[in-house]
Amino acid sequence: MARNIHTIKVPDGAVPQFEDLVVVGMLANVANPAGSGAGAAVTVPLSGFDDLPANYAVIVNPGQDATWFASGKSATGFSVTLTPRLAANTLAAGSFDVVVVA
């Protein structure tokens, strides 16, 4: 059975987004296409969310040797761009995991 947790500690210097809740969501196994060649980035749009907060963080586990960033964040979604860490490498088709926190 799930249990409710009622205390959230905010580190000194950090400002909580909300005083009465924490927003956490996970998207597992989001499909990404293969890169078009060595060093080519792949951007995957994620949409269809209902009312994401004005400010939120996106954390990505790319599942392969790649760097990532989130862009175009809005109340209904964002895009994740994966780039091979080494310019000589090509991204493989696969999946990545995303965590959204606010």
C-alpha positions as CSV (number, residue, x, y, z in Angstrom):
1,M,0.0,0.0,0.0
2,A,1.3,3.5,-0.9
3,R,1.8,5.9,2.0
4,N,1.6,9.6,2.1
5,I,4.7,11.6,2.9
6,H,4.0,14.9,4.5
7,T,7.4,16.6,5.0
8,I,9.6,18.0,2.2
9,K,12.9,19.6,3.2
10,V,14.1,22.5,1.1
11,P,17.9,23.1,1.2
12,D,19.1,26.5,2.4
13,G,19.2,29.0,-0.5
14,A,16.7,27.1,-2.6
15,V,13.2,28.5,-3.2
16,P,10.3,26.0,-3.4
17,Q,8.0,26.3,-6.4
18,F,4.9,25.7,-4.3
19,E,4.2,25.7,-0.5
20,D,1.6,22.9,-0.6
21,L,2.8,20.3,-3.1
22,V,5.6,18.8,-5.1
23,V,5.2,17.9,-8.7
24,V,7.1,14.7,-9.8
25,G,6.5,12.7,-12.9
26,M,8.4,10.0,-14.8
27,L,8.2,9.0,-18.4
28,A,10.0,5.7,-18.9
29,N,11.2,4.3,-22.3
30,V,10.6,7.3,-24.5
31,A,11.5,6.2,-28.0
32,N,14.2,8.1,-29.9
33,P,15.2,7.6,-33.6
34,A,18.7,7.0,-34.7
35,G,20.9,9.9,-35.6
36,S,21.4,10.7,-39.2
37,G,25.2,10.3,-39.0
38,A,28.2,10.9,-36.9
39,G,27.7,13.8,-34.4
40,A,24.1,14.4,-35.5
41,A,21.6,15.4,-32.7
42,V,18.1,14.0,-32.4
43,T,15.2,16.1,-31.0
44,V,12.2,14.4,-29.5
45,P,9.1,16.5,-28.8
46,L,7.1,15.5,-25.7
47,S,3.6,16.9,-25.5
48,G,0.1,16.3,-24.2
49,F,0.8,17.2,-20.6
50,D,-2.0,18.8,-18.7
51,D,-0.9,22.0,-16.9
52,L,2.8,21.7,-16.2
53,P,3.8,24.5,-13.7
54,A,5.4,27.7,-15.0
55,N,8.8,26.5,-13.7
56,Y,9.9,22.9,-13.7
57,A,13.1,20.9,-14.1
58,V,13.6,18.1,-16.6
59,I,16.1,15.3,-15.9
60,V,17.0,12.8,-18.6
61,N,18.8,9.5,-18.6
62,P,19.8,9.1,-22.3
63,G,20.4,5.4,-22.1
64,Q,23.5,5.7,-24.3
65,D,26.7,7.7,-24.6
66,A,25.0,11.1,-25.2
67,T,24.5,14.5,-23.7
68,W,21.0,16.0,-23.5
69,F,19.1,19.3,-23.0
70,A,15.5,20.2,-22.7
71,S,14.1,23.2,-24.7
72,G,10.8,24.8,-25.5
73,K,9.3,24.2,-22.1
74,S,5.7,25.1,-21.8
75,A,2.6,24.1,-19.8
76,T,1.9,21.3,-22.3
77,G,5.3,19.9,-23.0
78,F,8.9,20.3,-24.0
79,S,11.6,18.8,-26.4
80,V,14.6,16.7,-25.4
81,T,17.6,16.9,-27.7
82,L,20.2,14.0,-27.5
83,T,23.7,14.6,-28.9
84,P,26.4,12.0,-29.2
85,R,29.1,12.8,-26.6
86,L,31.8,12.2,-29.2
87,A,31.4,13.8,-32.6
88,A,32.6,10.6,-34.3
89,N,29.7,8.6,-32.8
90,T,26.2,8.2,-34.2
91,L,23.1,8.0,-31.9
92,A,21.4,4.6,-31.9
93,A,17.6,4.2,-32.1
94,G,16.5,3.4,-28.5
95,S,14.8,5.0,-25.6
96,F,15.5,7.4,-22.7
97,D,13.9,8.1,-19.4
98,V,12.6,11.5,-18.3
99,V,11.8,12.9,-14.8
100,V,9.9,16.2,-14.4
101,V,10.2,17.9,-11.0
102,A,8.7,21.2,-9.7
